[in-house]
Amino acid sequence: MFFWPFLEGLLILANALAILNEDRFLAPRGWSMSEVSGNGRSKSLKGQIVGLIYATQFFRMPLIALNVLIIVVKLMSG
């Protein structure tokens, strides 16, 4: 009962991270990969969050496939 909405929530979070644009959103706020890796702070919490954002942007195609799968399952189950 709890597992399916939890997975959908994680998918929505991954979608939100995948659409963040570095030039428009991340770099003006100091969250670009070059700033975090250039200062040697890649092990900090901020560095790990920036790494997570870039990882989700790297896996956009599997996210699209997972979104399609979730939509099909929702349509079939009602």
Backbone as XML, in Angstrom:
<?xml version="1.0"?>
<chain id="A" units="angstrom">
  <residue number="1" name="MET">
    <atom name="N" x="0.822" y="-1.178" z="0.000"/>
    <atom name="CA" x="0.000" y="0.000" z="0.000"/>
    <atom name="C" x="0.873" y="1.252" z="0.000"/>
  </residue>
  <residue number="2" name="PHE">
    <atom name="N" x="1.969" y="1.231" z="0.734"/>
    <atom name="CA" x="2.840" y="2.388" z="0.834"/>
    <atom name="C" x="3.911" y="2.400" z="-0.251"/>
  </residue>
  <residue number="3" name="PHE">
    <atom name="N" x="4.274" y="1.250" z="-0.780"/>
    <atom name="CA" x="5.420" y="1.127" z="-1.683"/>
    <atom name="C" x="5.198" y="1.840" z="-3.011"/>
  </residue>
  <residue number="4" name="TRP">
    <atom name="N" x="4.031" y="1.677" z="-3.632"/>
    <atom name="CA" x="3.764" y="2.268" z="-4.943"/>
    <atom name="C" x="3.769" y="3.799" z="-4.904"/>
  </residue>
  <residue number="5" name="PRO">
    <atom name="N" x="3.074" y="4.453" z="-3.983"/>
    <atom name="CA" x="3.162" y="5.924" z="-3.919"/>
    <atom name="C" x="4.568" y="6.428" z="-3.596"/>
  </residue>
  <residue number="6" name="PHE">
    <atom name="N" x="5.308" y="5.656" z="-2.816"/>
    <atom name="CA" x="6.688" y="6.024" z="-2.518"/>
    <atom name="C" x="7.535" y="6.011" z="-3.785"/>
  </residue>
  <residue number="7" name="LEU">
    <atom name="N" x="7.386" y="4.987" z="-4.617"/>
    <atom name="CA" x="8.113" y="4.921" z="-5.887"/>
    <atom name="C" x="7.706" y="6.056" z="-6.831"/>
  </residue>
  <residue number="8" name="GLU">
    <atom name="N" x="6.423" y="6.375" z="-6.850"/>
    <atom name="CA" x="5.972" y="7.489" z="-7.687"/>
    <atom name="C" x="6.556" y="8.813" z="-7.200"/>
  </residue>
  <residue number="9" name="GLY">
    <atom name="N" x="6.641" y="8.981" z="-5.911"/>
    <atom name="CA" x="7.245" y="10.188" z="-5.357"/>
    <atom name="C" x="8.720" y="10.306" z="-5.704"/>
  </residue>
  <residue number="10" name="LEU">
    <atom name="N" x="9.439" y="9.193" z="-5.644"/>
    <atom name="CA" x="10.844" y="9.206" z="-6.042"/>
    <atom name="C" x="11.004" y="9.523" z="-7.524"/>
  </residue>
  <residue number="11" name="LEU">
    <atom name="N" x="10.094" y="9.012" z="-8.344"/>
    <atom name="CA" x="10.136" y="9.299" z="-9.774"/>
    <atom name="C" x="9.877" y="10.785" z="-10.038"/>
  </residue>
  <residue number="12" name="ILE">
    <atom name="N" x="8.941" y="11.368" z="-9.334"/>
    <atom name="CA" x="8.668" y="12.800" z="-9.487"/>
    <atom name="C" x="9.878" y="13.622" z="-9.050"/>
  </residue>
  <residue number="13" name="LEU">
    <atom name="N" x="10.523" y="13.230" z="-7.973"/>
    <atom name="CA" x="11.723" y="13.922" z="-7.518"/>
    <atom name="C" x="12.850" y="13.800" z="-8.547"/>
  </residue>
  <residue number="14" name="ALA">
    <atom name="N" x="13.024" y="12.609" z="-9.109"/>
    <atom name="CA" x="14.057" y="12.425" z="-10.133"/>
    <atom name="C" x="13.752" y="13.258" z="-11.375"/>
  </residue>
  <residue number="15" name="ASN">
    <atom name="N" x="12.486" y="13.358" z="-11.741"/>
    <atom name="CA" x="12.112" y="14.202" z="-12.874"/>
    <atom name="C" x="12.421" y="15.668" z="-12.595"/>
  </residue>
  <residue number="16" name="ALA">
    <atom name="N" x="12.146" y="16.101" z="-11.375"/>
    <atom name="CA" x="12.409" y="17.491" z="-11.019"/>
    <atom name="C" x="13.899" y="17.798" z="-11.062"/>
  </residue>
  <residue number="17" name="LEU">
    <atom name="N" x="14.724" y="16.880" z="-10.620"/>
    <atom name="CA" x="16.168" y="17.096" z="-10.658"/>
    <atom name="C" x="16.714" y="17.035" z="-12.076"/>
  </residue>
  <residue number="18" name="ALA">
    <atom name="N" x="16.104" y="16.211" z="-12.922"/>
    <atom name="CA" x="16.607" y="16.034" z="-14.283"/>
    <atom name="C" x="16.367" y="17.250" z="-15.163"/>
  </residue>
  <residue number="19" name="ILE">
    <atom name="N" x="15.385" y="18.068" z="-14.846"/>
    <atom name="CA" x="15.091" y="19.204" z="-15.723"/>
    <atom name="C" x="15.784" y="20.497" z="-15.300"/>
  </residue>
  <residue number="20" name="LEU">
    <atom name="N" x="16.540" y="20.463" z="-14.202"/>
    <atom name="CA" x="17.235" y="21.671" z="-13.776"/>
    <atom name="C" x="18.333" y="22.020" z="-14.780"/>
  </residue>
  <residue number="21" name="ASN">
    <atom name="N" x="18.368" y="23.265" z="-15.207"/>
    <atom name="CA" x="19.343" y="23.737" z="-16.171"/>
    <atom name="C" x="20.513" y="24.380" z="-15.428"/>
  </residue>
  <residue number="22" name="GLU">
    <atom name="N" x="21.726" y="23.986" z="-15.806"/>
    <atom name="CA" x="22.896" y="24.512" z="-15.108"/>
    <atom name="C" x="23.081" y="26.007" z="-15.365"/>
  </residue>
  <residue number="23" name="ASP">
    <atom name="N" x="22.957" y="26.438" z="-16.607"/>
    <atom name="CA" x="23.220" y="27.838" z="-16.935"/>
    <atom name="C" x="22.178" y="28.781" z="-16.339"/>
  </residue>
  <residue number="24" name="ARG">
    <atom name="N" x="20.937" y="28.370" z="-16.326"/>
    <atom name="CA" x="19.868" y="29.255" z="-15.858"/>
    <atom name="C" x="19.610" y="29.179" z="-14.366"/>
  </residue>
  <residue number="25" name="PHE">
    <atom name="N" x="19.749" y="28.006" z="-13.792"/>
    <atom name="CA" x="19.334" y="27.828" z="-12.405"/>
    <atom name="C" x="20.486" y="27.513" z="-11.458"/>
  </residue>
  <residue number="26" name="LEU">
    <atom name="N" x="21.327" y="26.569" z="-11.828"/>
    <atom name="CA" x="22.327" y="26.082" z="-10.884"/>
    <atom name="C" x="23.534" y="27.009" z="-10.750"/>
  </residue>
  <residue number="27" name="ALA">
    <atom name="N" x="24.094" y="27.456" z="-11.855"/>
    <atom name="CA" x="25.320" y="28.271" z="-11.810"/>
    <atom name="C" x="25.122" y="29.611" z="-11.108"/>
  </residue>
  <residue number="28" name="PRO">
    <atom name="N" x="24.039" y="30.351" z="-11.345"/>
    <atom name="CA" x="23.889" y="31.621" z="-10.617"/>
    <atom name="C" x="23.779" y="31.458" z="-9.099"/>
  </residue>
  <residue number="29" name="ARG">
    <atom name="N" x="23.382" y="30.294" z="-8.657"/>
    <atom name="CA" x="23.240" y="30.051" z="-7.225"/>
    <atom name="C" x="24.447" y="29.332" z="-6.623"/>
  </residue>
  <residue number="30" name="GLY">
    <atom name="N" x="25.472" y="29.093" z="-7.446"/>
    <atom name="CA" x="26.681" y="28.437" z="-6.958"/>
    <atom name="C" x="26.582" y="26.935" z="-6.849"/>
  </residue>
  <residue number="31" name="TRP">
    <atom name="N" x="25.720" y="26.319" z="-7.620"/>
    <atom name="CA" x="25.519" y="24.879" z="-7.556"/>
    <atom name="C" x="25.989" y="24.183" z="-8.827"/>
  </residue>
  <residue number="32" name="SER">
    <atom name="N" x="26.966" y="24.723" z="-9.535"/>
    <atom name="CA" x="27.455" y="24.078" z="-10.748"/>
    <atom name="C" x="28.523" y="23.045" z="-10.389"/>
  </residue>
  <residue number="33" name="MET">
    <atom name="N" x="28.720" y="22.101" z="-11.273"/>
    <atom name="CA" x="29.684" y="21.044" z="-11.030"/>
    <atom name="C" x="31.106" y="21.601" z="-11.035"/>
  </residue>
  <residue number="34" name="SER">
    <atom name="N" x="31.366" y="22.583" z="-11.867"/>
    <atom name="CA" x="32.720" y="23.143" z="-11.925"/>
    <atom name="C" x="33.074" y="23.877" z="-10.630"/>
  </residue>
  <residue number="35" name="GLU">
    <atom name="N" x="32.112" y="24.523" z="-10.017"/>
    <atom name="CA" x="32.382" y="25.231" z="-8.768"/>
    <atom name="C" x="32.611" y="24.268" z="-7.620"/>
  </residue>
  <residue number="36" name="VAL">
    <atom name="N" x="31.849" y="23.220" z="-7.584"/>
    <atom name="CA" x="31.974" y="22.265" z="-6.481"/>
    <atom name="C" x="33.239" y="21.437" z="-6.627"/>
  </residue>
  <residue number="37" name="SER">
    <atom name="N" x="33.537" y="20.961" z="-7.830"/>
    <atom name="CA" x="34.720" y="20.124" z="-8.010"/>
    <atom name="C" x="35.996" y="20.955" z="-8.019"/>
  </residue>
  <residue number="38" name="GLY">
    <atom name="N" x="35.916" y="22.229" z="-8.426"/>
    <atom name="CA" x="37.098" y="23.081" z="-8.460"/>
    <atom name="C" x="37.599" y="23.454" z="-7.082"/>
  </residue>
  <residue number="39" name="ASN">
    <atom name="N" x="36.725" y="23.531" z="-6.120"/>
    <atom name="CA" x="37.117" y="23.922" z="-4.766"/>
    <atom name="C" x="37.494" y="22.742" z="-3.887"/>
  </residue>
  <residue number="40" name="GLY">
    <atom name="N" x="37.404" y="21.532" z="-4.422"/>
    <atom name="CA" x="37.739" y="20.364" z="-3.622"/>
    <atom name="C" x="36.685" y="19.998" z="-2.608"/>
  </residue>
  <residue number="41" name="ARG">
    <atom name="N" x="35.462" y="20.504" z="-2.798"/>
    <atom name="CA" x="34.381" y="20.227" z="-1.846"/>
    <atom name="C" x="33.429" y="19.168" z="-2.385"/>
  </residue>
  <residue number="42" name="SER">
    <atom name="N" x="33.914" y="18.273" z="-3.219"/>
    <atom name="CA" x="33.024" y="17.282" z="-3.809"/>
    <atom name="C" x="32.521" y="16.270" z="-2.788"/>
  </residue>
  <residue number="43" name="LYS">
    <atom name="N" x="33.170" y="16.176" z="-1.629"/>
    <atom name="CA" x="32.733" y="15.237" z="-0.593"/>
    <atom name="C" x="31.732" y="15.868" z="0.366"/>
  </residue>
  <residue number="44" name="SER">
    <atom name="N" x="31.516" y="17.159" z="0.251"/>
    <atom name="CA" x="30.570" y="17.827" z="1.146"/>
    <atom name="C" x="29.142" y="17.485" z="0.743"/>
  </residue>
  <residue number="45" name="LEU">
    <atom name="N" x="28.199" y="17.871" z="1.567"/>
    <atom name="CA" x="26.792" y="17.615" z="1.274"/>
    <atom name="C" x="26.367" y="18.330" z="-0.007"/>
  </residue>
  <residue number="46" name="LYS">
    <atom name="N" x="26.816" y="19.571" z="-0.166"/>
    <atom name="CA" x="26.496" y="20.327" z="-1.377"/>
    <atom name="C" x="27.070" y="19.627" z="-2.616"/>
  </residue>
  <residue number="47" name="GLY">
    <atom name="N" x="28.292" y="19.138" z="-2.512"/>
    <atom name="CA" x="28.907" y="18.423" z="-3.629"/>
    <atom name="C" x="28.171" y="17.148" z="-3.979"/>
  </residue>
  <residue number="48" name="GLN">
    <atom name="N" x="27.691" y="16.445" z="-2.965"/>
    <atom name="CA" x="26.948" y="15.214" z="-3.219"/>
    <atom name="C" x="25.591" y="15.502" z="-3.843"/>
  </residue>
  <residue number="49" name="ILE">
    <atom name="N" x="24.942" y="16.594" z="-3.441"/>
    <atom name="CA" x="23.651" y="16.959" z="-4.039"/>
    <atom name="C" x="23.843" y="17.359" z="-5.492"/>
  </residue>
  <residue number="50" name="VAL">
    <atom name="N" x="24.902" y="18.133" z="-5.771"/>
    <atom name="CA" x="25.186" y="18.510" z="-7.163"/>
    <atom name="C" x="25.495" y="17.265" z="-7.987"/>
  </residue>
  <residue number="51" name="GLY">
    <atom name="N" x="26.218" y="16.327" z="-7.416"/>
    <atom name="CA" x="26.486" y="15.058" z="-8.108"/>
    <atom name="C" x="25.208" y="14.278" z="-8.387"/>
  </residue>
  <residue number="52" name="LEU">
    <atom name="N" x="24.279" y="14.285" z="-7.443"/>
    <atom name="CA" x="22.989" y="13.620" z="-7.654"/>
    <atom name="C" x="22.203" y="14.288" z="-8.780"/>
  </residue>
  <residue number="53" name="ILE">
    <atom name="N" x="22.241" y="15.621" z="-8.820"/>
    <atom name="CA" x="21.542" y="16.348" z="-9.890"/>
    <atom name="C" x="22.128" y="15.971" z="-11.246"/>
  </residue>
  <residue number="54" name="TYR">
    <atom name="N" x="23.453" y="15.925" z="-11.351"/>
    <atom name="CA" x="24.075" y="15.569" z="-12.611"/>
    <atom name="C" x="23.849" y="14.107" z="-12.972"/>
  </residue>
  <residue number="55" name="ALA">
    <atom name="N" x="23.755" y="13.235" z="-12.000"/>
    <atom name="CA" x="23.475" y="11.827" z="-12.281"/>
    <atom name="C" x="22.068" y="11.657" z="-12.848"/>
  </residue>
  <residue number="56" name="THR">
    <atom name="N" x="21.102" y="12.383" z="-12.296"/>
    <atom name="CA" x="19.742" y="12.270" z="-12.834"/>
    <atom name="C" x="19.650" y="12.884" z="-14.223"/>
  </residue>
  <residue number="57" name="GLN">
    <atom name="N" x="20.444" y="13.926" z="-14.493"/>
    <atom name="CA" x="20.452" y="14.499" z="-15.833"/>
    <atom name="C" x="21.100" y="13.552" z="-16.826"/>
  </residue>
  <residue number="58" name="PHE">
    <atom name="N" x="22.054" y="12.762" z="-16.386"/>
    <atom name="CA" x="22.706" y="11.786" z="-17.252"/>
    <atom name="C" x="21.745" y="10.657" z="-17.630"/>
  </residue>
  <residue number="59" name="PHE">
    <atom name="N" x="20.855" y="10.276" z="-16.733"/>
    <atom name="CA" x="19.929" y="9.174" z="-16.966"/>
    <atom name="C" x="18.549" y="9.656" z="-17.401"/>
  </residue>
  <residue number="60" name="ARG">
    <atom name="N" x="18.493" y="10.615" z="-18.301"/>
    <atom name="CA" x="17.202" y="11.130" z="-18.766"/>
    <atom name="C" x="16.430" y="10.103" z="-19.587"/>
  </residue>
  <residue number="61" name="MET">
    <atom name="N" x="17.094" y="9.359" z="-20.441"/>
    <atom name="CA" x="16.394" y="8.373" z="-21.279"/>
    <atom name="C" x="15.769" y="7.252" z="-20.440"/>
  </residue>
  <residue number="62" name="PRO">
    <atom name="N" x="16.486" y="6.678" z="-19.477"/>
    <atom name="CA" x="15.801" y="5.696" z="-18.624"/>
    <atom name="C" x="14.650" y="6.304" z="-17.821"/>
  </residue>
  <residue number="63" name="LEU">
    <atom name="N" x="14.770" y="7.587" z="-17.443"/>
    <atom name="CA" x="13.669" y="8.252" z="-16.742"/>
    <atom name="C" x="12.447" y="8.375" z="-17.641"/>
  </residue>
  <residue number="64" name="ILE">
    <atom name="N" x="12.669" y="8.679" z="-18.910"/>
    <atom name="CA" x="11.550" y="8.771" z="-19.848"/>
    <atom name="C" x="10.866" y="7.416" z="-19.972"/>
  </residue>
  <residue number="65" name="ALA">
    <atom name="N" x="11.661" y="6.352" z="-20.096"/>
    <atom name="CA" x="11.089" y="5.008" z="-20.197"/>
    <atom name="C" x="10.326" y="4.638" z="-18.921"/>
  </residue>
  <residue number="66" name="LEU">
    <atom name="N" x="10.860" y="4.993" z="-17.782"/>
    <atom name="CA" x="10.185" y="4.694" z="-16.519"/>
    <atom name="C" x="8.893" y="5.492" z="-16.384"/>
  </residue>
  <residue number="67" name="ASN">
    <atom name="N" x="8.892" y="6.744" z="-16.845"/>
    <atom name="CA" x="7.672" y="7.541" z="-16.840"/>
    <atom name="C" x="6.596" y="6.917" z="-17.727"/>
  </residue>
  <residue number="68" name="VAL">
    <atom name="N" x="6.988" y="6.458" z="-18.902"/>
    <atom name="CA" x="6.027" y="5.807" z="-19.802"/>
    <atom name="C" x="5.476" y="4.542" z="-19.156"/>
  </residue>
  <residue number="69" name="LEU">
    <atom name="N" x="6.335" y="3.763" z="-18.521"/>
    <atom name="CA" x="5.886" y="2.546" z="-17.850"/>
    <atom name="C" x="4.890" y="2.863" z="-16.734"/>
  </residue>
  <residue number="70" name="ILE">
    <atom name="N" x="5.173" y="3.876" z="-15.950"/>
    <atom name="CA" x="4.285" y="4.255" z="-14.847"/>
    <atom name="C" x="2.939" y="4.743" z="-15.401"/>
  </residue>
  <residue number="71" name="ILE">
    <atom name="N" x="2.974" y="5.512" z="-16.485"/>
    <atom name="CA" x="1.733" y="5.994" z="-17.095"/>
    <atom name="C" x="0.895" y="4.832" z="-17.606"/>
  </residue>
  <residue number="72" name="VAL">
    <atom name="N" x="1.532" y="3.861" z="-18.256"/>
    <atom name="CA" x="0.797" y="2.700" z="-18.765"/>
    <atom name="C" x="0.189" y="1.902" z="-17.623"/>
  </residue>
  <residue number="73" name="VAL">
    <atom name="N" x="0.950" y="1.686" z="-16.562"/>
    <atom name="CA" x="0.422" y="0.952" z="-15.413"/>
    <atom name="C" x="-0.751" y="1.693" z="-14.780"/>
  </residue>
  <residue number="74" name="LYS">
    <atom name="N" x="-0.631" y="3.019" z="-14.662"/>
    <atom name="CA" x="-1.737" y="3.806" z="-14.097"/>
    <atom name="C" x="-2.977" y="3.740" z="-14.978"/>
  </residue>
  <residue number="75" name="LEU">
    <atom name="N" x="-2.789" y="3.777" z="-16.302"/>
    <atom name="CA" x="-3.936" y="3.677" z="-17.203"/>
    <atom name="C" x="-4.614" y="2.316" z="-17.130"/>
  </residue>
  <residue number="76" name="MET">
    <atom name="N" x="-3.817" y="1.278" z="-16.976"/>
    <atom name="CA" x="-4.372" y="-0.072" z="-16.910"/>
    <atom name="C" x="-5.066" y="-0.346" z="-15.582"/>
  </residue>
  <residue number="77" name="SER">
    <atom name="N" x="-4.508" y="0.195" z="-14.496"/>
    <atom name="CA" x="-5.073" y="-0.116" z="-13.198"/>
    <atom name="C" x="-6.214" y="0.813" z="-12.792"/>
  </residue>
  <residue number="78" name="GLY">
    <atom name="N" x="-6.281" y="1.938" z="-13.436"/>
    <atom name="CA" x="-7.408" y="2.833" z="-13.159"/>
    <atom name="C" x="-7.114" y="3.861" z="-12.220"/>
  </residue>
</chain>
